[in-house]
Amino acid sequence: MKRFLAFGGDEFYPCGGMYDFKGDFDSLDEALMHCLNEDGDWYHIYDSEIKKIVDLSYVEPFCTPFCKRSEVI
């Protein structure tokens, strides 16, 4: 599996967990470009080396806890 894992989907119909997995990528730029070109309302990009979400959309899946962007990046 590559370093950056992308998750995303529709705001009101998140599938949850790995069902929202969109792909794995070698670079953050690759993952971000994929997410921005996908047809979906939200995305999270997870860095598997530092074990943190390193980028996310301003839209979050419906009924999920709000996460401050400053706590993520």
Number of C-alpha atoms within 10 A of each C-alpha: 9 12 16 23 21 25 21 28 23 17 16 11 11 19 13 12 9 10 11 16 17 19 16 21 19 12 13 19 11 13 23 20 10 16 24 13 8 14 11 13 19 21 26 23 25 22 20 15 9 9 10 13 18 17 18 21 16 13 12 21 21 13 10 9 8 10 11 9 13 6 9 12 10
